[in-house]
């Protein structure tokens, strides 16, 4: 049985640590792309920063399609590698990438067609629409360049290799950081493109990632082949059967964010700008948990495929305990540094005040948010996507969003942040109990 990356045999703690650390660097790189974009765009003024904040729900929503297909792809690739069937794994990898590109092209078409109405519906002021349009039209035109390395890296991670995807993401982030200031502000006689320059810089970095990812899949992993007409529809259906609920699960986050943005819009541009910056900082603070969760999926998928169910659950509970303890540590460190973080993104006093409040409240709940993410991954690894979708719905629309909206009516933006914190904690506690139930049900059925 093929176990080149030791997902099936090495000590669990060692496997998760060795695979998570490279993944952390890769996620840091991608998150830094967002932070670098936010930093340079913030130098254009509060309106530009607010405009880019409105793009987050839409860009994340489209990326959710890719993430859903990537999850379905990686689960099938991991399962078949666990069984020792490399040819079928390569077939799913190839068909999954084609499927993701096709779906995102369709989504981009609708983005082009209904652009202005979409962002007005999100609460954007008419004055911000031209700025948003400059960024998003480039995004819609070039997003297929991001889809290929995202799904390709998912296939590579399914083998247990997290170093190569991390390297690809790090180089892409470096390219973006180099081109961002040049294309936004210009150099010499070149005046730059403003906010549009950030989107162009991202597209250039994605192109580098495309070339590298495809090269690895073809030459080293042998996980890319010509489409097989006999299986392309069947494989696409199987990936969508698992990936559609996963994509919907991922899309729920930007939908929730869009609702919150609509509420926060009532409090002015400063509040919107602060919330947009907070979302980017939050991604950095959650990077270890996100990296571990990304590793958990191929780990559990391969072990379930090999019949090592107990090993899968041992890894899950180890990961959940780490999430709570590590994120609590991050929160303790973060509180005294929160004021310094705000100065990196804005000199506007109102924006800084809102951002500081977010950073001293919400991060205490991130460990519990991580538990909910890992329970969703567990259901996906078990090929139970509807249960994964159910828990994503519970996390956002039963725990987090209702409490955030409730307290926002009482205390405004301050209350919204309190509600987000309480919702994450409540959802995490119940998700941990659900994980115990799943483990007992599956392991008892084997005895």
N, C-alpha and C positions, 0 to 999 in steps of 0.2 A: 504493500500500500504506500502511495506517495505521501511523504511527510517531510518535505524539504525544509519547511519552516518550523517544524517541531510543535505545531499547534495541537497535535494529538498525543504527544508523549512527554514533553518537557514539563518540569514543575509549573503549576498554574501561575503562581506569583511571578516567576521568572519570565514566563511567556508574556503575560500581560504587561509587565514592566518593559521588557525589551521591545515589544511592539508599540507600546504607547509613547515612549520617549521620542522616537523619530516622528510619529504622527503628530505629537505636540509641536515640533518644529515646523512641520508642514502647515498645520492649522494656524500657528502664529504668523507664518508668512502670509497666508491668505487674509487673516484678520488685519495684519499690518497694512495690506493693500487698502482695506477699507478705511483704516485709521489715517493712512497717508493721504488718501483721497479727501477725507473729512478735514484734515489739517490744512492742506493747501487750498481747498475750496473755502474754508472758513476765512482765509486771508482775503477772499473776494468780498466778504461782508456777511452780515447776519441773514440777509435775504437769500444769498447763494447757499448758505448752510441749511436754511429752512427748506429750500427747494430740493436739495439732495436728500433731506430727511423724508420728504414725501415719496421719493423713488424707492425707498427700502421695501415697503410691502409689495410693490409690483415686481421688482427685480427678484426678491426672495420667492415670490409666488411662482414666477416662471422657472426659477432654479429648482423649485420644489418638484416640478415635473421630472427634471433630470435626476434629482436625488431619489425620487420614488423609483424610477426605472433602474437607477444605479443600485438601489437596495435589492430590488428583485433580481437583477442580474447577478450581483455579488452573492446572494443567497444560493441561487442555483449553481453558480460556478463553485462556491465553497462546498455545497452538498456533494456535487459530482466529483470534485477533487478528493473529498473525504472517502468517497466510494472507490476512488482509483480510476475513474472514467474521464480521462483528460480530453478526449475528442468531443464528448458531449459538452464539457465545460467550455471549450473553445467555441463551439457552435452557439451557446447561449451568450457568450461574450460578444461575438460578432453581431448577432441579431439584436441584442440589447442596445448596442451603440447606435445602430441604424434606427431603431425605434425611437430612441431619445431625440436624435437629430430631427426626425420627421415631426414629432409632436411639438418640439420647441419652435420649429419654423411656422407651424400653424398658429401657435400662441403669439408669435411675433407679428404675424399678419394682422391679427385682431388688435394687437398693441398699436401698430401703425394706424389702423383704421379709426380707432376710437380713443386715441391718445388724450386729447384735451378733455373730453367728457369724463374719462376715467379719473383723472386727477382732480377735476372739479368735484366729482362725487366723493373723493377722499377728503374734501374740505380745503383744498388749496385755493388761495386767493388768486384772482385773475392776474394780478401783477406778477405772480410767480410762474404762471404757465409758460411764458417764453423761455425762462431759464430751465424749467423742467424739460421742456421740449428739446432744447439743445442737447441735453445729456441723454435722454431716453431714445431719441431717434437713432443715435449711434449705437446704443445698447441693443435695440431691437434688430438692427442690421447685422451686428457682429456676434450675437449671443451663441450661434451655432459653434463658434470657435471655442467657447467655454464648455459646451456640452460634451465634446469628444474627449478632452482630458478628464472631465469629471467622471464620466462613465468608464473610461479606460482605466483611470486610477482605481475605481471601485473593483474592477476585474483583477487588477494587480494586487490590491489589498486582500482579495479573496484567497490568494495563494498563501497569505501570511506575510508578504513582503510589504512593510510599511515605510521602509527607508527610501525606496525609489519614488513613490508618490510624494513623499516629503521633499525630496530633492527637486522634483519637478515644480512643486508649489513654491519652494524657496527661490528658485531661479526666476519664476514668473513674477514673484513679488519684487525681486530686485530690479527686473526690467521695468516694471510699473513705476517703482520709486524713482528711477532715472528719468523716465519720460514724463512723469507727472508735472514737475515744475517747468520743464521745457515747453510742453504743449499747452499748459494752462497760462503761464505768464510770458512765454517767449524768451528769446535770447538774441542779442544783437538787433538787427533790423527786423527780425521776425517777432511779431507782436503777440503771438499765442492765440489760442481759441477760447480762453476762459473756461467755463464749466464743461464745455464740449471736449476740451483737451484732456480732461480726466477720463472720459469715456474712451477716447482714442488710445490713450496710454494703456488702459486695461485691455483693449482689443489686441494691441501689439504683444502684450505679455501672454495673452491666451494663445496666440498663434505659435509662440515658442513652445508652450506647453503641449499643443496639438502634435507638433513634430516629434517631440521627445516621447510622449506617451505612446503614440502609434509605433514608433521604432522599438520600444521595449516589448509591446504586445506581439509584434510580428517576429522579431529576431530572437528574443530571449525566452519569453514565456510561451510562445507558440499558441497564443490565445486569440488570434485573429485570423479568420479565414474568409473565403468568398461566401456570400449568402447561399444557403441551401434551400432551393425552392420547395422541397418536400417538407421542410420543418419551419420555414420562416414565419408562417402564420401561426402554427401551433406554439412555437417558442415565444413569439410575441404575445400571444394570448396568455401563456403561462406567466411570463414576466409581468404583464399588466394585471393579471389576477392577484399577484402578490404586490406589484408596484403601485397599482392605482390607489388602494387604501393607504399605502405608505406615502404616495404623493399627496393625497388628500390630507393625511396626517401632517405632513410638512407644510402644506398650504394653509392649514389652520392657524399656524403661528403668524404669518403675515396678515391673514384675515383678522385675527385678534388684534394685531398691531394696528391695522387700518381702522378698526373700530375705536381703539384707544386714541389714535391720531385725530380722529373726528371729534372725540370728546375734548382732547387737549387743544384743538384748534380754537375752541371757544375762549381759551385763556391767552391767545396772542402768539405772535411769531416767536417770541423769546422762549415760551414753553415748548413749542414745536422743535426749535433748534436744539434745546437742551435734551429733549427726549430722543431725538435722532442721534446726538452725540453719545447719550447713555447707552443706546442699543449697540453701538460699536465698542464701547468700553466693556459692556457686559459680555460680549463675545470673547474678549481677551481674558476676562476673569474666569470664564467658564472653559477655557481652552483645554485644561487637563482632563476635565470630565468629558468634554466632547471628544477628545482624542481617545480616551479609554472606551467610550461608547462605540466609536468607529471600529476599534479593535475587537470589541466584544462580539459584534455581529459575525465576522468570519470565524472567530474562535468557536462560538456556539454552533454556527452552521456546519463547520467541518466535523465537530465532535458529535453533533446529532446525526450527521450523515454516516459517521463511523460507528454509531450505536453507543457512544460514551455519554449518556445522558447525565449521569451524576457529575461527571467532570464539567459539563456545561454549566450546571447550576452552581457548583462550587465556585466557578469563575464569576458567575453573576453576583453572588452574595459578597464575594471579596471586592468586586468592583463597586457595589452599592455602599459598602462600609467606607471604602476609600473616598467616595464622592462626598459623603457627609463630613468626614473629618478634614479632608483637604480643603473643601470650600469654606469650612468654618475658620480654618487657619488663614485663608486668603482674605476673608472678611476682617479678621482681627488686624491683619497687616494693612488692609486697605483703608480703614477708617482714618488713621492719622495722615494718610497720603491723599485723601480725597480732595482737599483744597488745591493741592499741587496739580492734580489731574485736570481740574476745571480750567486752570490757566493755559493749558496746552491747546484748548479748543476755542476759547473765546475770551475777549476782554470786556464783553457786555456783562454788566453786573447782574441784570435780571436772569440772563441765561446761566451764568455761573451759580447763582443761588439755587435755581431749580436742579441743576446738574449735581451740585454738592448734596442736596437732600436725597436724591435718588441713590447716590453712592454710599450714603451712610445708613440706608434702610434696606433696600432690596437685596444686596449681595448676601445677607445673612441666610437667605432662603435658597441659595443656589444649589447646595448639596441635595436638598429635597427635590428640586427640579431635576437634578441628575438621576435620582432614583426613578422618577417617572419616565425619563428618556430611556433608561435601561430596561424597564419593564416592556415598553413599546418594542425595543429591539429584540427582546426575548420572544415575544409573540411572532414577530417577523421571522426569526430563526426557526420557529416551530411551524412555519407555514400557516399561521393563523392571523392573516392580515386584518380581518374584520375586528378581532379582539384588540389588535394594535390600534386600529382606528378608533375603537370605542374608548380606549384609555387616553388617546390624544384629545378626543372630544371632551372627556371628563376633565382632563388637566386644564384645558383652556376655557371651556364654556360652562363648567359646573363649579370648579374651584377658583381659578385665577380671575377671569374676566368679570363674573358677577360681583365678587368682592371688591374688585378695583372700581367698578362703576358705582356700587353702593356707597363706598366711602368717599368717592369723588363728589357725590351729591352733598355729602356732609361737610367735607373739608377741602374741596377743590382738588388741585393737583397734588397737594400733600397727601390727601386721603387716598388718591388713586395709587400712589406709591406704597402706602400702607396695605392697601387691598391686594396688590400684586404679591407682597411679601407673605401675607397670611394665606393666600391661595396656594402659593408654591409649597408652603409647609404642610397644609392640610392634604394636598394631593400626594405629596411624597410619603406621608405616613400611611395613607390608604394603599398606595402602590406597593409599598414594602409588604404589607399584609397580603396583597394579591400575589406577589412573588412567592411567598411562603405556600400559599394555596396551590399554585401551579406546580411547584416542586413536589409537594406531597402527593398530588394527584398523579403525576407522571411516574414518579419513582415507585409509588405503591402499586401501580398497574403492572409494573415489571416484576414485582416480587411474587 
